[in-house]
């Protein structure tokens, strides 16, 4: 079993409460708009770290992290990108990944809106963890964590904190 912490849209800032919430995770995944390499390094020094770059990330972040990642954890195939859309309205990069590969879990960011939804048409779980940083229109910062055990994704939890 692996416990995974998922966040996006930190835009260079991270609340200490997120680190407390992620204290029991095995890996951290960042779905883009990291904001700085120093923040990525902070997360990577805390736990094994996977990330993709987002539309606001500078050239240094883009050289360090890819546009998308396709990987396996336990028996779950994951596709992660920053701008992915949402169930029923995916971006072309997501449709390409879904159609050419088995995908059980789709993780993206960008919208700053927390959304966890099972996409029955594509037989996958969609997770957008919302926004963990201070920049943007969102009023509540959010991140998620869940357990992956074999082919099961379970025990999803949400951390949230009002920005203002």
Secondary structure by P-SEA (a helix, b strand, c coil): cbbbbbbccccccccaaaaaaaccccbbbbccccccaaaaaaaaaacbbbbbbcccccaaaaaacccccccccccbbbbbbccccccccccaaaaaaaaaccccbbbbccccbbbbbbcccccbbbbccccccccccccccccbbbbbccccccbbbbbbbbcc
